[in-house]
Amino acid sequence: MKRYKEILQNISLMIVGVAIFFLLAEIACRVIMPNSVKLRLMHKPDEKIGYRLVPHFEMEYKTKEFNSFIRINSEGLRDYEHDKDKDIQTFRILVLGDSFTFGYGVNIDESYPKILEAMLNQYLSNKNSKRFEVINIGVDGYGTEQEYLYLEELGPRYKPDFVIVGLYSSDVYDAKVGIPKSFKKAWLKNHFYFLSYLRGLWIQLSKTIGKDIRSTFQIYQNTYPPEIDTAYNKTKEYLVKIRDFSHSIGAKTLVVIIPFCFEVSRQEWEKRGLVHLYTDEFFNNNMAKVSEIFTEYGKEKEIPTLPLLPVFRKNKNLPLYFNYDPHWTKVGHRLAAEQIYIYLYNHGLIGVNTESRN
């Protein structure tokens, strides 16, 4: 009996010790708040859409590669305040997307939605007497299902004339995971910062040893598991839903296919340590696969689609992506905005007669 009491006491002490450790670690994370953990405060759980941005959130986001300022407006958007009612002289564009549209690593005016807005107003406002307004409703981590639900919510309120969807390869994985797990992750992020911080470290470790990267490349294989095929189809279905809903509120649609950094060049493979995982032949034959699949689907369903990969591969200017962070630099955002502007203009999608452009 005495031995059992000693065992129970030891177990109790161990449990208390672990609880104290996690409590102190949680306090330390909340007080010290590294950037990667502080950023979790930007999200709040939402049962319908998984999570959303917290209104009026502000922070300076610093890493060794960039220094940007994040401010969320009263509507929960990383944008300036906008009147919900627009006058007849305003041509309004809503931009859906994930962290690329949100603008990780750059200030709001350096993100492609705002650069596009500036270009439209600079070059086209005099041609059709319109004022262009491009509203960024991108949320980091969102997939096409969440973007569709968000558009359902915001579309009738903002009454856009046009909807742009920033489609990223990881949207296929988001379709595979689904919103319920996204909701659980958001709840975890907002309640246990230390566990969230540990999870971030584990992701980085997984990438280092190749496990996470290998799973990422499933979507580029010639054949892939049934769940990936299902995720592809689900992503396609929500693109159609976005198009149809946009049409129902009087808006046209454009899908912009955003390339992964390692889709763009062999140098990105080498920089990010992927050389030992896949051959040059795999890069040459497979890394345009996602872009080609959705470009062809856009043609099939008559959804205007702009793949950025061909232009990004031809770019010889400053780096389009940060060295360590996989997001666009200011140069990448500008190139994307330029290509969107050219596409909209040349295809007559924004109420400008292309025959009179000169």
C-alpha positions in Angstrom: 0.0 0.0 0.0 2.8 2.4 0.9 4.5 1.7 -2.4 1.3 2.6 -4.3 1.0 5.8 -2.4 4.5 6.7 -3.3 3.8 6.0 -7.0 0.6 8.1 -6.9 2.6 11.0 -5.2 5.3 10.8 -7.8 2.7 10.9 -10.6 0.9 13.8 -9.0 4.2 15.7 -8.6 5.0 15.0 -12.2 1.6 16.2 -13.4 1.9 19.4 -11.3 5.4 20.0 -12.6 4.3 19.7 -16.2 1.3 21.9 -15.5 3.5 24.6 -13.9 6.0 24.3 -16.8 3.2 24.9 -19.4 1.7 27.7 -17.3 5.1 29.5 -17.1 5.7 28.9 -20.8 2.3 30.3 -21.7 2.9 33.4 -19.5 6.3 33.8 -21.1 4.8 33.6 -24.6 2.1 36.2 -23.8 4.6 38.6 -22.2 7.5 38.2 -24.5 5.2 37.6 -27.5 7.5 36.8 -30.4 6.3 38.0 -33.8 5.2 34.6 -34.9 3.1 34.2 -31.8 1.8 37.8 -31.5 0.4 37.4 -35.1 -2.0 34.8 -33.7 -3.9 37.6 -32.0 -4.9 38.8 -35.4 -7.4 35.9 -35.8 -10.6 35.0 -33.9 -12.5 31.8 -34.3 -15.7 31.7 -36.4 -18.0 28.7 -36.5 -19.1 29.2 -40.1 -15.9 30.3 -41.8 -13.3 28.9 -39.5 -11.7 32.2 -38.4 -11.6 35.8 -39.4 -9.5 38.9 -38.8 -9.9 40.9 -35.6 -11.2 44.4 -36.2 -8.8 47.2 -35.2 -5.9 44.8 -34.7 -2.5 46.5 -35.2 1.1 45.3 -35.1 4.5 45.9 -36.6 5.5 42.7 -38.2 9.3 42.3 -38.2 11.5 39.5 -39.5 15.1 39.4 -40.6 13.8 40.0 -44.2 11.1 42.7 -43.9 9.5 45.2 -41.6 5.8 45.8 -42.3 2.8 47.3 -40.5 -0.5 45.4 -40.2 -3.7 47.3 -39.5 -7.1 45.7 -39.7 -10.1 48.0 -40.3 -13.4 48.1 -38.4 -14.9 45.6 -40.9 -12.1 43.0 -40.2 -10.3 43.7 -43.5 -6.6 44.6 -44.1 -7.6 47.7 -45.9 -8.7 51.3 -45.3 -12.3 52.1 -44.3 -14.8 52.0 -47.1 -18.4 53.1 -47.4 -20.6 50.1 -48.0 -22.7 52.2 -50.4 -20.9 53.2 -53.6 -21.9 56.0 -56.0 -22.5 55.4 -59.6 -19.1 56.8 -60.5 -17.3 54.1 -58.5 -16.2 50.8 -60.1 -15.6 48.5 -57.1 -13.4 45.4 -57.1 -13.2 42.8 -54.3 -10.1 40.7 -54.1 -10.4 37.3 -52.4 -7.3 35.3 -51.5 -5.0 34.0 -48.8 -1.7 35.5 -47.4 -0.5 36.6 -50.8 -3.6 38.8 -51.3 -3.5 39.8 -47.6 0.1 40.9 -48.3 2.4 39.2 -45.9 5.8 40.9 -45.7 4.7 44.2 -47.3 2.7 47.3 -46.3 -0.8 47.6 -47.5 0.0 50.1 -50.3 2.7 47.7 -51.5 0.2 44.7 -51.9 -1.0 43.9 -55.4 -4.7 44.9 -54.7 -3.6 48.4 -53.8 -1.1 48.7 -56.6 -3.8 47.6 -59.0 -6.1 50.3 -57.6 -3.5 53.0 -58.1 -2.8 51.8 -61.7 -6.5 51.7 -62.6 -7.1 55.2 -61.3 -3.9 56.6 -62.8 -4.4 55.3 -66.3 -8.1 54.6 -66.8 -10.2 57.0 -64.6 -10.2 59.7 -67.3 -11.3 57.3 -70.0 -14.6 56.2 -68.5 -15.1 58.9 -65.8 -14.9 56.1 -63.2 -13.2 56.0 -59.8 -11.7 52.6 -59.2 -11.8 51.1 -55.7 -10.1 47.8 -55.0 -10.9 46.3 -51.6 -8.6 43.7 -50.2 -10.7 41.0 -48.4 -7.9 38.4 -48.4 -7.3 36.5 -45.2 -4.1 34.5 -44.6 -4.7 30.7 -44.8 -8.1 30.9 -46.5 -9.0 28.3 -49.1 -11.6 28.6 -51.9 -14.5 27.3 -49.6 -13.8 30.0 -47.0 -13.4 32.6 -49.7 -16.8 31.7 -51.2 -18.5 31.9 -47.8 -16.7 35.3 -47.2 -17.9 36.6 -50.6 -21.5 35.5 -49.7 -21.2 37.6 -46.6 -19.4 40.7 -48.0 -20.6 40.7 -51.6 -24.2 42.0 -50.9 -22.8 44.6 -48.5 -20.1 46.1 -50.8 -21.9 45.5 -54.1 -18.8 44.9 -56.3 -18.6 45.3 -60.0 -15.8 42.8 -60.2 -14.4 40.0 -58.1 -10.8 38.8 -58.3 -9.8 35.4 -56.8 -6.2 34.9 -55.9 -5.8 31.1 -56.3 -2.8 29.5 -54.7 -1.6 25.9 -54.9 -2.1 25.3 -51.2 -5.8 26.0 -51.7 -6.0 22.3 -52.9 -4.7 21.3 -49.4 -7.1 23.7 -47.7 -9.9 21.9 -49.6 -8.6 18.6 -48.3 -8.5 19.8 -44.7 -11.8 21.7 -44.7 -13.2 24.3 -42.4 -13.9 22.3 -39.2 -10.1 21.7 -38.7 -9.4 25.3 -39.6 -11.8 26.3 -36.8 -10.0 24.1 -34.3 -6.6 25.5 -35.3 -7.9 29.0 -34.9 -9.3 28.3 -31.4 -6.0 26.7 -30.4 -4.0 29.7 -31.7 -6.1 32.1 -29.8 -6.1 30.3 -26.5 -2.8 28.5 -26.1 0.1 30.6 -27.5 2.8 28.2 -26.3 1.2 25.2 -28.0 0.8 27.3 -31.2 4.5 28.3 -30.9 5.5 24.7 -30.6 3.4 23.8 -33.6 5.2 26.4 -35.6 8.6 25.0 -34.6 7.5 21.5 -35.5 6.4 22.7 -39.0 9.8 24.2 -39.5 11.5 21.1 -38.3 9.3 19.0 -40.6 10.3 21.1 -43.6 14.0 20.8 -42.7 13.9 17.0 -42.7 11.7 16.9 -45.8 8.5 15.3 -44.5 6.3 18.4 -44.9 7.7 19.3 -48.3 7.1 15.8 -49.7 3.5 15.9 -48.8 3.3 19.3 -50.5 4.4 17.8 -53.8 1.6 15.3 -54.0 -0.4 17.8 -56.1 2.3 17.9 -58.7 2.6 14.1 -59.2 1.4 12.4 -62.4 -0.8 10.3 -60.2 -2.0 11.2 -56.7 -4.1 9.7 -53.9 -7.9 9.8 -54.2 -8.1 12.5 -51.4 -6.0 14.8 -53.5 -8.2 14.2 -56.6 -11.2 15.0 -54.4 -9.6 18.2 -53.1 -8.8 19.3 -56.7 -12.5 18.8 -57.6 -13.7 20.6 -54.5 -11.5 23.6 -55.3 -12.8 23.7 -58.8 -16.4 23.5 -57.6 -15.9 26.5 -55.3 -14.4 28.5 -58.2 -17.6 28.0 -60.1 -19.7 28.9 -57.0 -17.7 32.1 -56.7 -18.2 32.9 -60.3 -22.0 32.2 -60.1 -22.5 34.1 -56.9 -20.5 37.1 -58.3 -22.7 37.0 -61.4 -25.9 36.9 -59.2 -24.9 40.2 -57.6 -23.9 41.8 -60.9 -20.1 41.2 -60.8 -17.7 39.7 -63.3 -14.9 37.4 -62.1 -11.2 36.8 -62.7 -9.2 33.9 -61.2 -5.5 34.8 -60.8 -3.3 31.7 -60.3 -0.4 32.6 -57.9 2.7 30.4 -58.3 4.6 28.8 -55.4 8.2 30.2 -55.3 9.6 26.8 -56.2 7.3 26.6 -59.3 9.1 29.6 -60.7 12.8 28.7 -61.0 15.3 25.9 -60.3 17.2 28.4 -58.2 14.3 28.5 -55.7 14.6 24.7 -55.5 18.2 25.0 -54.6 17.8 27.9 -52.2 15.1 26.1 -50.3 16.9 22.7 -50.1 14.7 20.7 -52.5 17.5 19.5 -54.8 17.8 16.2 -53.0 14.1 15.5 -53.2 13.2 15.7 -56.9 15.1 15.7 -60.2 15.5 18.4 -62.8 13.2 16.3 -65.0 10.5 16.5 -62.4 10.8 20.3 -62.2 10.7 20.7 -66.0 7.7 18.3 -66.5 5.6 18.8 -63.4 6.0 22.1 -61.7 3.6 23.9 -64.0 0.9 21.2 -63.5 -1.3 23.1 -61.0 -1.2 26.2 -63.1 -2.1 24.3 -66.2 -4.9 22.3 -64.5 -6.7 25.4 -63.3 -6.0 27.4 -66.5 -7.7 24.6 -68.6 -10.5 24.4 -66.1 -11.1 28.2 -66.5 -11.4 27.8 -70.2 -13.7 24.8 -69.8 -16.1 26.7 -67.5 -15.6 30.1 -69.2 -14.1 31.7 -66.1 -11.5 34.3 -67.1 -8.2 33.0 -65.7 -4.8 34.5 -65.5 -1.8 32.2 -64.7 1.1 34.3 -63.4 3.6 31.5 -63.7 4.8 32.1 -67.3 5.5 35.8 -66.6 7.1 35.1 -63.3 9.5 32.6 -64.9 10.5 35.2 -67.5 11.3 37.9 -64.8 14.9 39.0 -64.7 14.5 41.8 -62.2 14.9 41.9 -58.4 13.8 38.8 -56.4 10.1 38.2 -56.5 10.1 36.2 -53.3 11.8 36.7 -50.0 14.8 34.4 -49.4 13.3 32.6 -46.4 9.7 33.6 -46.3 7.8 32.1 -49.3 5.8 35.3 -50.0 6.2 38.0 -52.6 8.5 41.0 -52.2 7.3 44.4 -53.3 8.6 43.6 -56.7 6.5 40.4 -56.8 3.4 42.3 -55.9 4.0 45.0 -58.5 4.6 42.4 -61.2 1.3 40.6 -60.3 -0.6 43.9 -60.3 0.8 44.9 -63.7 -0.3 41.6 -65.2 -3.8 41.8 -63.7 -4.1 45.4 -65.0 -3.0 44.3 -68.5 -5.4 41.3 -68.5 -8.4 43.4 -67.4 -7.7 46.1 -69.9 -6.9 43.9 -72.9 -10.0 41.8 -72.3 -12.3 44.7 -71.8 -13.4 43.5 -68.3 -13.5 46.9 -66.6 -15.7 48.9 -68.9 -12.9 50.4 -71.1 -13.0 50.1 -74.9 -9.7 48.4 -75.8 -9.8 49.9 -79.3 -9.4 53.4 -77.9 -6.5 52.8 -75.6 -4.0 54.7 -77.7 
